[in-house]
């Protein structure tokens, strides 16, 4: 969720239940929890690939199947979420659809909790994870940032956006919070497994005796927002695009306000298993293609995240 630890890192986008499906021929299928709606008129993998300029760059197995399986936490507006009709929408699905046109495949989104997405790649449940996930060294190397211990083989990232982490409170009730250093003695809600959680844990270690920072992690950002809205916590932290969208839309703009500046801007990346370099490089070429042809800029403008635009996709650009 830039922050998810993704900021969605560790920006630290669980993103929820079964979701409806959308099919854009040759571009995108969205599913929830493994459910899938099939388009009977969708061309076969090979036929679709023949019409796409970058299809030959994909691994043969994916090219023939015509599908890239995407693990995503689909509750992180505006990056990926369900609209009022139950349709999955957002920045990541739109970017995926544009990449699908370049590669001649559909991107099939499957809903899962954010902190389990990389495990899903390792177990071959997903080909990639695309979920406002921050590219950082810990994820690249498979290290738990809290303990410094190795927990997996790590992943490679194809970077496509830059975003930071923000804090927001109830509107008109900031509790004197203007940044991370003001959180001691307060309660903060956030999405589990994100950069926000990493930052909160680091801040909690600095708090003096008697002024404990209480951290309430949730499976998804919407639950954290509900907790703040009810007054159960003093603040929520999430990626800036998500925080800004929540402030703008929740309660008609009357529920929340952002406090302080966003911190730790870092790239969002599409996560790919180590060793799957052909898929990684194909995705990078596709991201650079949509940057060049203008589709990328239009998608960012649609979702109000132009400030996070990158001019070129790189691999493992996170620090």
Buried (B, 14 or more C-beta within 10 A) or exposed (E): BBBBBBBBBBBBBBBBEBBBBBBBBBBBBBBBEEEEEEBEEBBEBEEBBEEBBBBEBBBEEBBBBBBBBBBBBBBBBBBBBBEEEEBBBBBBBBBBBBBBBBBBBBBBBBBBBBBBBBBBBBEEBBBBBBBBBBBBEBBBBBBEBEEEEEBBEBBBBBBBBBBBBBBBBBBEEBBEBEEBEBBBBBBBBBBBBBBBBBBBBEBBEEBEEEEEBBBBBBBBBBBBBBBBBEEEBBBBBBBBBBBBBBBEEBEEEEBBBBBBEBBBBBBBBBBBBBEBEBBBBBBBBBBBBBBEBEBBEEBBEBBBBEBBBBEEBBBBBBE
